[in-house]
Amino acid sequence: MIEQPAYTGFGFSDEEWGLLVGLPQSVLTAASAAESDGTRRTRAENAAGLETIAAGRESASPLVAAVAGEIVAQVGDPEAGEELPVIAPSEPRAYLEDVLGRAKQAATLLAARTDEGEAGAYKHWLVEIAEQVVGAASSGGILGLGGDVVSDSERRFRDRLAQVLND
């Protein structure tokens, strides 16, 4: 007997599942790219984002748990000491806009295919990923001292993400 992919149980096509599975990592990258922080801070942001993604495996939402499990299976488990490669988009502003557009697509898809609880849990999880990434390392300051925990550009991205997902 051929085993069906996990996403068929949720009623999604392969392409739709790809959107839902790819978006959390894209949110992590976009939140990190919202402010140019340097390698050390970007690594801290990546680690915080991956930990938040991995924590989704323990979600009460079957959808969030399944998406998080698939991401961790693809990119690695932070509990095993694995790290994401640092991705620096060549055009950060364009990347942020692309991620926000995909977030809107995901919100529309979830509204059409899942109940309000599942959709809300997934959207909340995405905003939590962004929140953890932007709060992981101070921006500005000198030699890692001082600066803002969350810069204006990071705050704008996080707030726009929440708005796009909840419109």
N, C-alpha and C positions, 0 to 999 in steps of 0.2 A: 504494500500500500504506500502511495506517495503522500508524504506529509505536506500539508498546506502551510504556506508562510503565515506567520503570526498576524500580519495585518488583515488577512481575509476575514478573521474572526471579528474585526472591528468594522468591516464593510468598506475598506479603502482599497483603491487600486494601487498598483506598484508605484506609479508616479505620485499619487497623493501621499502614500506612506513615505516616499522619499522626501517630500516637502516637510512632513512632520518630524522625521528623523534628522534631517539636515539642519533644520532651523535652530535648535538649541546651540549647536556648535557655532553657527553663523552669528547668533546673538552674542555669544561669548567673544568672538573675534571682533564684531562691530563695537561692542561696549569697550573693549580694550583699545580699539583703534580710534575711539572718539577723542582721545587725548594721547598725544605722543609722549610716552613716559620713560623710554629707555628700556634696555634689555632686562635688567633686574626686576623692575616694576612690572613689565609685561609678563615675565615668567610668574610672578606672584599672582597677577590677574588671571592668567591661564590656569594656574593651580586651583584658585578659588572657584573659577567657573567649572572646571572639570569635577571638582568635589561636589558642587551643587548639582551638576548633571547626574553624577553617580548616585547621589542621595535620592534622586528621583526613583531609583529602583525600589525604595521602601515606601513609595507613595501609596495612599489608599486608593488612588485612581488607577484602575487597570491600564488605561491608555498611557498615562505618564510612566508607570512602572515598565511597560513594554517598550516604549520609546527609549527610556533611559537604559534599559538592559541592552537594547540593540546598539546604542551608541557606545556604551562601555565595551561591548564585545568587539566593535569595530576599531575603537581608538585606544583602548587600554583602561585599566582600572587604577585609579589613584591610590587605592588601598594596597595595591601591589607595588607601589612606587613608580608606576608608569606616568609619563608626562606627555602632554600634547606638544607637537612642534609649534614654535612661535610662528604665527602667520601674520604678516604685515601687508595688508592690501596696498597695492600701488596707488590707488585712488581712494583714500579713506572715506571721503564725503560721498562719492558715488556708491561705495560699498554699503555705507550706512543706509542710504536711500533704497538700495536693492533689498537689504535685509528688512527694512520697514515695509516694503512692498510685498515681500514674501510672508511677513507676519500678517498682513491684512488678508492675503489669500488663505492662510491657515485659519484665521478667525472665521472667515466666510465658510470655508470647508467644514470646520467643526460645528458651526451653527446649523449647517444643513444635515450633518451626519451623526452627530452625537447629542446626548442630552446636555442640559445646561451645566450639570455638575462636572461632567468629563471635560467639557469645553473650558469651563472656569478653572479647573485644576491645571490643565495644560497651559493656559494663558498666564495664570499666576506663577507657574513654574518658570516660564520664560522671563517674566519680569524679575523673579527672584534670582535667576542666573545673572541678568544684567546688574542687579543691585549688588550682588556679591562681587562681581568683577570690578565695578567702578569703585567699590569701597575697599578693595584689597590692597591698594597702594596709594600713598599720597602723591599728588601731582604738584609740580613746582617745588619751591624750596631749594636749598643748597645742600649737596652731599647727602640727600635723603632726609634732611631735617627740615621741619616746617612744611609749608605748602598746605594745600587743601586736600582733605581726604577724598572729596568728590568735586571735581572741577565743574565749571559751568557747562562745558561741552559734554561731559559725561552725564551730568544731570539732565541736560536737554535730550540726549539720546534715550536715557532710561524713561523719562517722562513721555516722550513721543512714542516709544514702544508701547507703554501702557495705554496711551490714548488710542493708537492704531488698533490694538487688540480689543479694546472695549467699546469702540464706536459701532 
